[in-house]
Structures are given as C-alpha cells and as structure tokens.
Amino acid sequence: MTMPADPRQRRAARHAQPAAAAVPAKPRKEPITADRITDAALQVIEAEGYDALTIRRVSAVLGTGPSSLYAHIVNKDDLDDLLIARLYAAIVLPEPEPDSWRRQILDVYGQLRDEYLKYPGLSRAALATVPTHLEALRVSEGILAILLAGGIKPQTAAWARDALTLYVNAYALERSLVVQRQQQEGADWVLSPEEIIARFDALPDDRFPNTRRYAVELTSGSGHDRFDFAINQLIGNVSARDQR
C-alpha cells in the first residue's frame, strides 16, 4: 500500500481503522421443491419402511419444518401421489407388438414390481388411491395400448389392467411385509420352506391328506416364480375369454 507524502496524512493513515474484511455471504439454502420432498420421502421409506413416512419425518430429513412442505404439497395423500409418480417415471414402455404382447405385459409389470420392492410398503399407497399424475397415466396408457394391440376388447382390457395392477401392488406389499418381519427381533417364528414342509408332514393324514402329500408343491418356487405364474395365468385367461 502506498503511504501519503504528507506526514500528517501518513499519521492519519496509520491511525485509521482498517477496512472491515468482507463477511462472506452465507450459502443460500437449497430451496424446497416437490422433487426434493419426493427424494427425502423415498429416503425415509428405503431406510425405515412406508410405515415410518410422515410429513414431520420428511421435513426433518430436509432440515426444515412441516410448514415448508405444505407450501408444495397438500397433504400426505398428495405426497403419496408424488411417490407413485416417481416410481412410474422409471418404467420403460415398449412399442406395442401384437405378436409379443404377453411378454411385454410381463416385462412392464416386472419393472413395476421391482420398483416397489426398492421401497418397502410403498405399494400400499397405490392400493388406496387412483394415481392421476401424468407419469402414472403414461404407464396406464402404455399397458392399455399393449393389451389392445394383443386383440383384447376394450372393456376386457380395462378390467384386465386393473386386475393385473392390483395383483402387482398386493404382491409387492406382501413381499415387503415378510422382509420387514424377518428383520424384527424374535423373528424366528418366520418359518423356512423346510420348516413348513416338516409341519405339513406332521399333520394328521386323515384330515389333511392333500396338504401332506403335496407339501413340496405347496412350498415350491424361488425368486419371482409365483409372480410370473400368476401374471401369465391372468393374461392367458383374458386372451382365451376374448377369443370366445
């Protein structure tokens, strides 16, 4: 810094208070948005399950108060709609092909199943409402288009879509509940297939002959074998009924 030539000015400069250092501005908080609320809600569900999801819990994850969320969502049902829409946004829809419509239906619903299973219990939200978000409608439209391309009559296709979606939601909920119970303390009462077979074998033969005889069949299936079976049965019945 160049000092003034006049001694008095120099003295004054030496005694002057140094300029206050600029205080760095505090970083602005990232604004609350519907997307951030959805992200936080999914974080809660993934870690703690759908039962733990509340507006207060989500606001705590975001480091804010519930009132901040209500500036963007109406209520818990509105949050559920956003969550279902986020899951549906991940679904990839194929171009409907008449010769492959059964495989396409199984693939789309398999995607939906897997998305639900990432967030334990979330499918329960879909059981209690009719999603009207554009992403949910996009997938519903795509499923309907696949069924119609397969030659299914419109009324049958509409009800088939409803039945298939209901089954997928219930399947995902049941699987998530089993996993949740297995993680609880004292979950040794949850039986393995081998233990179930042993119990079936111990039943009185005069009262439960078929249960004992087909214990292996009753407990068989791994992964999503039963899911694929049920979807294919539903699709097969829809197709056969339409042809008649």
C-alpha positions as CSV (number, residue, x, y, z in Angstrom):
1,M,0.0,0.0,0.0
2,T,1.5,3.5,-1.0
3,M,1.7,5.8,2.0
4,P,0.7,9.5,1.6
5,A,3.6,12.0,1.1
6,D,2.4,14.4,3.8
7,P,3.5,13.3,7.3
8,R,0.2,14.3,8.8
9,Q,-1.6,12.3,6.2
10,R,0.7,9.4,6.9
11,R,-0.1,9.6,10.6
12,A,-3.8,9.7,9.9
13,A,-3.4,6.7,7.7
14,R,-1.6,4.8,10.4
15,H,-4.3,5.5,12.9
16,A,-7.1,4.9,10.6
17,Q,-9.2,1.8,11.3
18,P,-8.5,-0.9,8.8
19,A,-11.4,-1.5,6.4
20,A,-13.6,-4.2,7.7
21,A,-13.0,-7.5,6.0
22,A,-15.9,-8.5,3.8
23,V,-18.0,-11.1,5.5
24,P,-18.6,-14.0,3.2
25,A,-22.2,-14.4,2.4
26,K,-23.8,-17.4,3.9
27,P,-24.6,-20.0,1.3
28,R,-28.2,-20.0,0.5
29,K,-30.2,-23.0,1.5
30,E,-31.2,-25.2,-1.4
31,P,-34.9,-24.3,-1.9
32,I,-37.6,-26.8,-1.0
33,T,-39.2,-28.3,-4.1
34,A,-41.6,-31.1,-4.8
35,D,-38.7,-33.2,-6.2
36,R,-36.6,-32.7,-3.1
37,I,-39.6,-33.6,-0.9
38,T,-40.1,-36.8,-3.0
39,D,-36.4,-37.7,-2.7
40,A,-36.5,-37.3,1.0
41,A,-39.7,-39.3,1.3
42,L,-38.2,-42.2,-0.7
43,Q,-35.1,-42.0,1.5
44,V,-37.2,-42.5,4.6
45,I,-39.1,-45.4,3.1
46,E,-36.0,-47.1,1.8
47,A,-34.4,-46.9,5.3
48,E,-37.3,-47.4,7.6
49,G,-40.3,-48.6,5.5
50,Y,-43.5,-46.9,4.5
51,D,-45.0,-47.0,8.0
52,A,-42.3,-44.5,9.1
53,L,-43.3,-42.0,6.5
54,T,-44.8,-38.8,7.9
55,I,-44.7,-35.2,6.8
56,R,-42.7,-34.4,10.0
57,R,-40.2,-37.2,9.3
58,V,-39.7,-35.9,5.7
59,S,-39.3,-32.3,6.9
60,A,-36.6,-33.5,9.4
61,V,-34.6,-35.1,6.6
62,L,-34.8,-31.8,4.7
63,G,-33.8,-29.8,7.8
64,T,-36.9,-27.7,7.8
65,G,-40.3,-27.6,9.3
66,P,-43.6,-29.2,8.1
67,S,-45.0,-25.8,7.1
68,S,-42.2,-25.6,4.4
69,L,-43.5,-28.8,2.9
70,Y,-47.1,-27.7,2.9
71,A,-46.2,-24.8,0.6
72,H,-45.6,-27.5,-2.1
73,I,-47.9,-30.4,-1.2
74,V,-51.5,-30.5,0.0
75,N,-51.3,-33.4,2.4
76,K,-49.9,-36.9,2.9
77,D,-52.1,-38.3,0.1
78,D,-50.6,-35.7,-2.2
79,L,-47.2,-36.9,-1.2
80,D,-48.2,-40.5,-2.0
81,D,-49.2,-39.4,-5.4
82,L,-45.8,-37.8,-6.0
83,L,-44.1,-41.0,-4.8
84,I,-46.1,-43.3,-7.1
85,A,-45.4,-40.9,-10.0
86,R,-41.6,-41.1,-9.3
87,L,-41.8,-44.9,-9.4
88,Y,-43.8,-44.9,-12.6
89,A,-41.4,-42.5,-14.2
90,A,-38.8,-45.2,-14.1
91,I,-40.9,-47.6,-16.2
92,V,-39.8,-48.1,-19.8
93,L,-42.7,-48.8,-22.1
94,P,-42.2,-50.8,-25.3
95,E,-43.8,-50.1,-28.6
96,P,-46.9,-52.4,-28.6
97,E,-46.4,-55.5,-30.7
98,P,-49.3,-57.8,-31.4
99,D,-47.1,-60.9,-31.5
100,S,-45.3,-60.1,-28.3
101,W,-48.0,-58.5,-26.1
102,R,-47.9,-61.2,-23.4
103,R,-44.2,-60.9,-23.0
104,Q,-44.4,-57.1,-23.0
105,I,-47.1,-57.1,-20.3
106,L,-45.0,-59.4,-18.1
107,D,-42.0,-57.1,-18.6
108,V,-43.8,-53.9,-17.7
109,Y,-45.3,-55.3,-14.6
110,G,-42.0,-56.9,-13.6
111,Q,-40.4,-53.5,-13.8
112,L,-43.2,-52.0,-11.6
113,R,-42.8,-54.9,-9.1
114,D,-39.0,-54.3,-8.8
115,E,-39.5,-50.5,-8.3
116,Y,-42.0,-51.1,-5.5
117,L,-39.7,-53.7,-3.8
118,K,-36.9,-51.0,-3.5
119,Y,-39.2,-49.0,-1.2
120,P,-40.8,-51.5,1.3
121,G,-44.6,-51.0,1.7
122,L,-44.9,-48.1,-0.8
123,S,-47.3,-50.2,-2.9
124,R,-49.9,-49.8,-0.2
125,A,-50.2,-46.1,-1.1
126,A,-51.2,-47.2,-4.6
127,L,-53.9,-49.6,-3.3
128,A,-55.8,-46.8,-1.6
129,T,-55.9,-44.3,-4.5
130,V,-56.2,-43.9,-8.2
131,P,-53.0,-42.2,-9.3
132,T,-53.7,-39.3,-11.6
133,H,-50.2,-37.9,-12.0
134,L,-49.2,-37.7,-15.7
135,E,-46.4,-40.3,-15.2
136,A,-48.9,-42.8,-13.7
137,L,-51.3,-42.1,-16.6
138,R,-48.4,-42.6,-19.1
139,V,-47.8,-46.1,-17.8
140,S,-51.5,-46.9,-17.6
141,E,-51.9,-45.7,-21.2
142,G,-49.0,-47.9,-22.3
143,I,-50.3,-51.0,-20.6
144,L,-53.7,-50.4,-22.2
145,A,-52.1,-50.0,-25.6
146,I,-50.3,-53.3,-25.3
147,L,-53.5,-55.2,-24.4
148,L,-55.4,-53.6,-27.2
149,A,-52.6,-54.5,-29.6
150,G,-53.0,-58.1,-28.5
151,G,-56.6,-58.1,-29.7
152,I,-58.2,-57.8,-26.3
153,K,-61.5,-56.0,-26.4
154,P,-61.5,-52.5,-24.7
155,Q,-63.7,-53.4,-21.8
156,T,-61.8,-56.6,-21.1
157,A,-58.5,-54.7,-21.5
158,A,-59.6,-52.1,-19.0
159,W,-60.6,-54.6,-16.3
160,A,-57.5,-56.8,-17.0
161,R,-55.3,-53.8,-16.5
162,D,-57.0,-53.1,-13.2
163,A,-56.7,-56.8,-12.0
164,L,-53.0,-57.0,-13.1
165,T,-52.1,-53.8,-11.3
166,L,-53.9,-54.8,-8.2
167,Y,-52.1,-58.1,-8.1
168,V,-48.7,-56.4,-8.6
169,N,-49.4,-53.9,-5.8
170,A,-50.5,-56.7,-3.4
171,Y,-47.6,-58.9,-4.3
172,A,-45.0,-56.2,-3.6
173,L,-46.7,-55.3,-0.3
174,E,-46.8,-58.9,0.8
175,R,-43.1,-59.4,0.0
176,S,-42.1,-56.2,1.8
177,L,-44.1,-57.2,4.9
178,V,-42.3,-60.6,5.0
179,V,-38.9,-58.9,4.8
180,Q,-39.9,-56.4,7.5
181,R,-41.0,-59.1,9.9
182,Q,-37.8,-61.1,9.3
183,Q,-35.8,-58.1,10.4
184,Q,-37.6,-57.7,13.6
185,E,-36.4,-59.1,16.9
186,G,-37.7,-62.5,17.7
187,A,-38.4,-63.2,14.1
188,D,-37.5,-66.9,14.5
189,W,-41.2,-67.7,14.2
190,V,-41.0,-66.9,10.5
191,L,-40.6,-70.4,9.0
192,S,-38.4,-71.5,6.2
193,P,-39.9,-73.7,3.4
194,E,-38.2,-76.7,5.0
195,E,-39.8,-76.0,8.4
196,I,-43.2,-75.5,6.7
197,I,-42.8,-78.9,5.0
198,A,-41.9,-80.5,8.3
199,R,-45.1,-79.1,9.9
200,F,-47.2,-80.2,7.0
201,D,-45.8,-83.7,7.2
202,A,-46.7,-83.8,10.9
203,L,-50.4,-83.1,10.2
204,P,-53.0,-85.9,10.7
205,D,-53.2,-87.8,7.4
206,D,-56.9,-88.4,7.8
207,R,-57.7,-84.7,8.0
208,F,-55.0,-83.2,5.7
209,P,-54.1,-85.9,3.1
210,N,-53.5,-83.4,0.2
211,T,-51.6,-80.9,2.3
212,R,-49.2,-83.7,3.4
213,R,-48.9,-85.3,0.0
214,Y,-48.2,-82.1,-1.8
215,A,-46.2,-80.2,0.8
216,V,-43.3,-79.7,-1.6
217,E,-45.5,-78.3,-4.3
218,L,-47.3,-76.0,-1.9
219,T,-44.0,-74.5,-0.7
220,S,-42.1,-74.6,-4.1
221,G,-40.9,-71.6,-6.1
222,S,-38.0,-69.3,-5.8
223,G,-37.4,-65.6,-6.7
224,H,-40.5,-64.4,-8.6
225,D,-41.7,-67.8,-9.9
226,R,-45.1,-67.3,-8.4
227,F,-45.4,-63.8,-9.7
228,D,-44.7,-64.9,-13.2
229,F,-47.1,-67.7,-12.9
230,A,-50.0,-65.5,-11.6
231,I,-49.4,-62.8,-14.3
232,N,-49.3,-65.4,-17.0
233,Q,-52.5,-67.1,-15.7
234,L,-54.3,-63.7,-15.7
235,I,-53.1,-62.9,-19.2
236,G,-54.0,-66.4,-20.5
237,N,-57.5,-66.2,-19.2
238,V,-58.0,-62.7,-20.6
239,S,-56.9,-63.9,-24.0
240,A,-59.0,-67.1,-24.0
241,R,-62.1,-65.3,-22.8
242,D,-61.7,-62.7,-25.5
243,Q,-61.4,-65.3,-28.3
244,R,-64.6,-67.0,-27.2
